[in-house]
Amino acid sequence: MEKPIVVYTDHIINRTLCYNFAKGSNSLLCHVNKFREYEKTIATYGVLRGTFDIMQKVKNFYYIDHGYFNQSKREFKESRTGVLSLDGYFRIVYNNLIHNGQGNFPDDRLKKLNLDFKKQNTSGSYIILSEPSETMKKIYNKPNWVNETKKLIKNFSDRTLIVHNKFSEKSLDTLLENAWAFVSLQSTAGFKAMLKGVPAYFTEKTLKNINRIEEIESPKIDYKIFNNLAYGQWTLKEIESGEAWLHISSIPKKL
């Protein structure tokens, strides 16, 4: 397995994750402004400060970002996201920004997370529309995602649609209490919704097979994907020790 060149920026979170990934995989580091070897495989954290531009130019990449469950604590204020700690899990994905949920992994890593699974809510009334960040709208070329998705859903349901984003005054946890379904482009909050008993739907092609919007009035939750997602996220300690790389390098196309 070809070891990636780990491309880092001056941002403290990016640098910390990249340094630890490079140590765990025994890979070379390269600053984002100096990287020119586009025929090589890279690894990097996040999509800002030039990292996404490089991911678009290279053939293969490993993408690091906040995990699906038990994430590091963050706060969202005035259109800014602050990371309060690095004690949570981080996803590592091969040639994509998010895991598709497919695979056949055991449940040992999932059990370690001690997640509280709620029964599916069959009495919810409205559908939550999770608005993508401006960055994700640009990356996926979906500037009108909210309006386009409203029109799509209206073809299959007449339920009330509530638009929510990470800066909304009402918390997602509160909204999920009486929600029928959760729809997003590719937000990992969709997996949180599933934990809370609310079926999640995604419009991004990587995740479309989890649930079909055409069947939003017959929702379901496939709990098997949680085993697979648990094997796609790692702690900083697991990344630094090389445990994450040992697993990732053995099955790169299933991350």
C-alpha positions, 0 to 999 in steps of 0.5 A, spaced: 500 500 500 502 506 497 503 511 503 500 518 502 504 524 503 500 528 509 498 535 506 498 540 512 496 547 513 497 552 518 491 551 522 492 548 529 486 543 528 489 541 521 496 541 523 495 536 529 491 531 526 496 531 520 502 530 524 499 525 528 496 521 522 503 522 519 506 519 525 501 513 525 502 511 518 510 513 517 508 518 512 512 524 509 509 531 511 508 537 506 505 544 507 499 545 503 503 551 499 509 547 497 505 541 495 506 539 487 506 532 487 499 531 484 501 524 481 501 521 489 496 519 494 495 524 499 492 525 506 489 531 509 484 534 514 478 539 512 477 542 506 479 549 507 486 553 506 487 549 499 486 542 501 480 541 497 483 544 491 489 539 492 484 533 493 481 535 486 488 534 483 490 528 485 488 521 483 487 518 490 486 521 497 485 520 505 480 525 508 480 526 515 474 530 519 470 530 525 467 523 526 460 520 525 459 519 533 462 521 539 465 527 536 470 532 539 466 538 542 464 544 538 461 550 538 457 554 533 457 562 534 456 568 529 457 563 523 464 560 526 465 553 528 470 553 534 473 546 536 473 545 544 477 539 544 480 533 540 478 528 545 472 525 540 473 521 534 475 523 527 473 519 520 478 517 515 475 516 508 478 514 502 477 518 495 470 521 498 468 526 504 464 521 507 463 514 508 457 510 504 455 506 510 456 499 506 460 494 509 460 488 513 464 489 519 463 486 526 460 490 532 466 491 537 468 498 535 460 500 535 459 497 542 465 501 545 462 507 543 456 506 548 451 509 544 444 510 546 439 508 540 432 510 540 426 506 537 424 509 531 419 515 532 413 513 528 409 519 530 413 524 528 409 530 524 414 534 520 421 533 516 427 537 518 431 540 512 438 540 514 441 546 510 448 545 508 454 550 510 456 555 504 462 551 504 459 544 502 454 548 497 460 550 493 464 543 494 458 540 491 455 545 487 448 545 490 447 553 491 440 552 491 439 545 495 434 548 500 429 550 495 431 544 490 430 539 496 423 542 498 420 541 491 423 534 491 420 532 497 413 535 496 412 530 490 412 525 495 410 528 502 405 534 504 408 534 511 411 541 514 418 542 512 423 545 517 429 548 515 435 547 520 442 549 520 448 549 525 447 556 527 439 555 528 436 558 535 433 552 536 437 546 537 437 539 533 436 535 539 429 539 540 427 538 533 428 531 533 424 529 538 417 530 534 421 529 527 418 524 522 424 524 518 431 528 517 433 530 510 440 533 508 445 533 503 451 529 506 451 531 513 453 527 519 448 529 523 443 524 519 447 519 523 445 522 529 438 523 527 438 515 526 440 514 533 435 519 536 430 514 532 429 519 526 430 516 519 435 520 515 435 521 508 441 524 503 441 527 497 448 526 495 450 520 491 454 517 496 449 516 501 443 516 497 442 508 498 441 509 505 434 511 504 430 513 498 426 520 498 421 517 494 419 512 500 419 518 505 412 516 507 415 509 509 421 510 513 426 505 516 432 505 519 438 500 517 442 499 524 447 495 520 450 501 517 453 503 524 458 497 525 461 500 518 461 507 520 464 505 527 470 502 523 471 509 519 472 513 525 478 513 530 481 517 536 487 521 535 490 516 540 488 511 535 491 515 529 497 517 532 499 509 534 498 507 527 492 502 529 487 507 524 492 506 518 493 499 519 486 498 518 485 503 513 491 501 509 488 494 509 481 495 506 482 502 502 476 502 498 471 500 503 472 506 508 
